[in-house]
Amino acid sequence: MASMKLYCKDLWRYRYLLQNLISRDFKLKYRRSVLGVAWSVLNPLMMCLVMWAVFSSIFNTRGDGIENFAVFLLIGQLLFNFFRESTTMAMESVLKNAPLLRKVYIPKYIFPLEKCCFGLVNCLFSFVALVLVMIFTGTGVEWTFILFVYPIITLFFFSLGVGLILATTYVFFRDVMHMWEVFCTALMYGSAIFYDPAQMGIWMQRIIRLNPLYWYITAFRSCVLWGQGLSPTMLAVCGGWALVMLAAGLWIFKKSQDRFVLYM
């Protein structure tokens, strides 16, 4: 409890720094782009178009097509990209800011937190693409749409926890970056982004349900695409994974941060 109060106090104290870092990253990402922020919408749209062209033909050939496949696919793509982008940036954030940390005192966890916040902002801009695809495909909107906030917020805290663990590990063991890239590739195929787990065997379905990202993506689809809201299982699993990973990330980061200076 005391640690959480300290973190909250630091966040309030360094809130302007956090805002400036997010603004800086956003400007750097699009500073040499002609279309600028529009790429946050165009990129997921074009990726969705490519994946839709490939996988929709496969599923139709097999006779097990997914209803509203374009929206189904884009939701999985946006949420997985948010997780992968935010955790990867958070992993490198402490080392990249090592020169600044040597000159002035700044709580080190600010940098992984800022990367996850930037990833969330970028993801929210990308939701414009989701709205456009829903309009184009004639997907109906139910009142459950507003419940999408829960899976997004819990995914943010889950990603932050993973990002803190990765940032700690990366300081001591640089090869974790390459291992994480391979792991994310495997995780993508196990997150039911472009297929329905019901199409798999019973054992594969059980393995997929062990993947936290599957639950965040499914909960989001349940609110936005299927109009079914959040089941008690979705609420418990999404919230539980977020709390566990955030607590683990904060504990590991706090225990290790005093030794960072020896490896920077």
Secondary structure, DSSP 8 states (H G I E B T S, - for coil): -HHHHHHHHHHHHTHHHHHHHHHHHHHHHHTT-SSGGGHHHHHHHHHHHHHHHHHHHHHHHHT---TTHHHHHHHHHHHHHHHHHHHHHHHHHHHHTHHHHHHS---TTHHHHHHHHHHHHHHHHHHHHHHHHHHHHT----GGGGGGHHHHHHHHHHHHHHHHHHHHHHHH-TTHHHHHHHHHHHHHHTTTSSS-GGGS-HHHHHHHTT-HHHHHHHHHHHHHTS-----HHHHHHHHHHHHHHHHHHHHHHHHHGGGGGGT-
